[in-house]
Amino acid sequence: MAQKTPLTYAAAGVDIDAGDALVDDIKKIVKSTRRPEVLAGVGGFGALVGLPKKYKKPVLVSGTDGVGTKLRLGIDTGRVQGLGIDLVAMCVNDVLVNGAEPLFFLDYYATGKLDNKTAAQVIKGIAEGCKQAGCALVGGETAEMPGMYHDGDFDLAGFCVAVAEQGKLIDGSKIKPGDVMIALPSSGPHSNGYSLIRKILAVNHYKLNPKSELADALLAPTTIYVKPVLKLIDSGVTVKGMAHITGGGITGNLTRCFPKGTAAVVDTQSWQRPEIFDWLQKQGGVAQDEMWRVFNNGVGFVMVVPRLQADEALAALKKQKLKPWILGEVVKGKQDVRYA
């Protein structure tokens, strides 16, 4: 009987050396996000992170998310670095609504065959997102799984842990009729509604040009709101509740922090909807109600403050080079959103 050639992991499609090389390549990138609380990060079996000393009764707030089918557009156009920022943004903006400061972040990158150049670009984006949020990238997992993904494809997931003072957690319970909602603009669709976006492109036979203005609009990284919002809270403005306008659009997210007996009235004339949403609605023949419950329509993040502090909040946010506006007000109702 002829002797069989010994099999290896590489012959099965997994390149251990490539994975080790990637870890070496990204160590400097990861180091640039380090916080003083990080005791041990990339390279071990687990990252070690202490709690900031300024918190007397710290509460940990955790979140996890992905980028969704925006990945498909990024992969097809070769514009992948912004996807790393999207990944961080989806997680840190969620934990921010509790008034929590993002402390550290981990990522999960899965692919059929590891392309170090592509992976490094994505991780550079993740590191940039962590810098914008002020959190440390302490580790992650790179999984090479032949047979699970088509050539060139990959998937992303992110995991964030934040910290807040127990007595200063923001949960929306103090929101009452008469309070006002202050909006912060989105950079575009962020990372939501892309299955519908891709369907609109498909039915109109659009092949997205990587260098086009349309690609710029659809692949703009998600805005990270952490630093300006935390600074506003620290300024003394009473922020009663916050909402990250993510999957489910304005309709599905705005009142998630509202107590029973309250509703939101959105002044649809208070902002100019970005052109990309007009284009999507027209090209897809999308009904307005569907637009409200799928896309952010230019509203990325919302804070509820007392009416008497609205001007102070707007001024503080404008000092940080943001463009906030009063989106509407809180009224008596059944925890729904009304468009006026």
SVG drawing of the C-alpha trace seen along z (x, -y; Angstrom):
<svg xmlns="http://www.w3.org/2000/svg" viewBox="-51 -79 56 81">
<polyline fill="none" stroke="black" stroke-width="0.4" points="0.0,0.0 1.3,-3.4 2.2,-5.7 -0.2,-8.6 1.1,-12.2 0.8,-13.5 -1.9,-16.1 -1.4,-19.5 -3.7,-22.3 -2.4,-24.3 -3.5,-21.6 -7.0,-21.9 -7.0,-25.6 -5.9,-27.1 -2.6,-29.0 -1.3,-29.3 1.7,-31.3 -0.5,-33.9 -2.5,-34.3 0.6,-34.7 1.9,-37.3 -1.3,-39.2 -1.1,-39.4 2.5,-40.8 1.3,-43.3 -1.5,-44.7 0.3,-44.9 1.4,-48.5 -2.1,-49.4 -3.6,-48.0 -1.0,-49.7 -2.1,-53.1 -5.5,-52.6 -4.2,-51.6 -5.7,-53.1 -3.9,-53.1 -6.4,-50.5 -5.1,-47.9 -2.9,-45.4 -2.5,-42.8 -4.0,-42.8 -3.2,-41.1 -1.3,-37.9 -2.7,-36.2 -5.7,-34.0 -7.6,-36.8 -7.2,-40.6 -6.8,-42.1 -8.4,-45.5 -8.8,-47.3 -11.5,-49.8 -10.9,-53.6 -10.2,-54.9 -12.6,-57.8 -15.7,-55.6 -16.9,-55.0 -19.6,-52.5 -18.8,-51.4 -21.4,-49.6 -20.2,-47.7 -22.4,-48.2 -21.8,-45.7 -22.8,-45.6 -22.3,-43.6 -23.1,-44.1 -22.0,-43.7 -22.0,-45.7 -24.7,-43.8 -24.9,-43.6 -23.0,-46.9 -20.2,-44.4 -21.3,-43.3 -20.9,-46.7 -17.6,-47.2 -16.2,-43.9 -17.4,-44.4 -15.9,-47.8 -12.7,-47.1 -13.5,-49.9 -13.2,-47.9 -11.4,-50.2 -14.5,-52.2 -16.3,-49.0 -14.0,-48.7 -15.2,-52.1 -18.8,-51.0 -18.2,-48.0 -17.0,-50.0 -19.7,-52.7 -22.5,-50.2 -21.4,-49.0 -20.1,-52.1 -23.1,-54.3 -25.4,-51.7 -23.7,-51.6 -23.5,-55.4 -27.2,-55.8 -26.8,-54.8 -24.2,-57.5 -21.5,-54.9 -17.8,-55.5 -16.5,-52.8 -13.6,-51.1 -12.4,-48.3 -13.4,-46.6 -12.8,-43.2 -13.5,-42.1 -14.2,-38.8 -13.1,-38.5 -14.1,-35.4 -13.1,-34.5 -12.7,-31.5 -9.1,-32.3 -7.1,-34.9 -6.0,-37.9 -3.6,-39.8 -3.8,-43.0 -7.6,-43.1 -7.7,-42.0 -5.1,-44.7 -7.2,-47.4 -10.3,-46.3 -8.4,-46.3 -6.9,-49.7 -10.5,-50.9 -11.4,-49.2 -8.5,-50.9 -9.5,-54.3 -13.0,-53.7 -11.6,-52.9 -9.6,-56.1 -12.7,-58.1 -14.5,-56.5 -11.7,-56.6 -11.6,-52.9 -8.8,-50.3 -8.7,-47.6 -7.6,-44.8 -7.9,-41.7 -10.1,-39.7 -10.3,-36.5 -9.3,-35.9 -11.0,-32.8 -10.0,-31.2 -12.7,-28.7 -12.4,-27.2 -15.7,-26.1 -17.8,-28.5 -17.3,-31.7 -16.9,-32.5 -13.5,-33.6 -12.8,-37.2 -15.7,-37.3 -15.5,-37.9 -17.7,-38.7 -17.3,-41.0 -18.7,-41.1 -17.7,-43.5 -17.9,-43.4 -17.7,-46.5 -17.5,-46.9 -18.2,-50.4 -18.3,-51.8 -20.6,-54.2 -21.2,-55.5 -24.1,-53.7 -25.8,-56.8 -25.4,-58.6 -26.8,-56.0 -29.2,-57.4 -32.3,-55.3 -35.0,-57.7 -37.2,-57.2 -37.2,-61.0 -38.4,-62.0 -41.7,-63.9 -44.0,-65.9 -42.5,-69.2 -38.9,-68.0 -37.2,-68.5 -35.3,-66.2 -31.9,-67.3 -30.6,-65.5 -27.1,-64.9 -26.7,-64.3 -25.8,-61.0 -23.1,-60.6 -25.5,-58.7 -27.3,-55.4 -24.7,-54.3 -24.9,-50.5 -28.6,-50.0 -31.1,-49.2 -28.5,-47.8 -30.5,-44.8 -33.0,-47.3 -30.3,-49.5 -28.8,-46.6 -32.2,-45.6 -32.7,-49.2 -29.3,-49.0 -30.2,-45.6 -33.6,-46.4 -32.2,-49.6 -29.2,-47.6 -26.7,-49.8 -23.1,-48.4 -21.6,-50.6 -18.4,-52.4 -15.9,-52.4 -14.9,-56.0 -18.3,-57.4 -20.2,-59.9 -22.9,-57.3 -20.3,-54.9 -19.0,-57.8 -22.5,-58.3 -23.4,-54.7 -20.0,-53.7 -19.4,-56.7 -18.4,-55.3 -20.9,-55.6 -20.5,-58.6 -19.2,-57.9 -20.9,-60.2 -19.1,-59.1 -16.8,-62.0 -19.1,-65.0 -22.0,-63.4 -20.0,-62.4 -18.6,-65.9 -22.1,-67.4 -23.2,-65.2 -20.1,-66.3 -20.9,-69.9 -23.8,-69.9 -26.7,-69.7 -29.3,-67.3 -29.6,-64.6 -32.6,-62.5 -32.5,-59.9 -30.8,-59.1 -31.5,-57.0 -29.1,-55.6 -31.0,-55.6 -29.9,-52.3 -31.8,-49.3 -35.5,-50.1 -34.9,-53.7 -36.4,-56.7 -39.7,-54.9 -38.2,-51.9 -35.6,-53.5 -36.6,-57.0 -38.9,-56.0 -37.0,-53.0 -35.8,-55.1 -39.2,-56.8 -41.3,-55.9 -44.9,-54.8 -47.3,-57.7 -45.0,-59.6 -44.6,-59.9 -42.3,-61.8 -43.5,-64.4 -40.9,-64.8 -40.8,-68.1 -40.0,-66.8 -39.3,-70.4 -36.5,-70.9 -33.8,-69.4 -32.9,-68.9 -32.8,-65.2 -29.5,-64.2 -29.8,-63.7 -28.8,-60.0 -32.2,-59.2 -34.1,-61.2 -32.3,-59.2 -33.0,-55.8 -36.7,-56.7 -37.1,-57.7 -35.2,-54.9 -36.9,-52.3 -40.3,-53.8 -40.2,-53.4 -43.2,-54.6 -42.5,-57.4 -43.6,-55.2 -41.1,-52.6 -38.3,-55.2 -39.0,-56.2 -38.8,-52.6 -35.8,-51.5 -33.4,-54.4 -32.1,-57.1 -32.9,-59.8 -30.0,-62.0 -30.8,-61.6 -28.0,-59.6 -28.4,-60.2 -31.0,-61.9 -30.8,-63.3 -33.8,-64.4 -33.2,-67.4 -35.3,-69.8 -36.7,-72.6 -35.0,-75.3 -31.6,-73.7 -32.1,-73.2 -30.2,-76.3 -27.3,-75.5 -27.1,-72.0 -27.2,-73.2 -24.4,-75.8 -22.2,-73.2 -22.5,-70.8 -21.8,-73.5 -18.6,-74.3 -17.5,-70.8 -18.1,-71.5 -21.3,-69.5 -24.5,-70.6 -27.3,-69.8 -30.9,-70.9 -34.1,-70.6 -35.8,-67.5 -39.1,-67.8 -40.7,-67.5 -42.1,-64.9 -45.8,-64.8 -48.4,-62.6 -49.0,-59.4 -48.5,-55.7 -44.7,-55.5 -44.9,-56.0 -43.4,-58.4 -45.6,-61.0 -44.3,-62.9 -45.5,-66.5"/>
</svg>
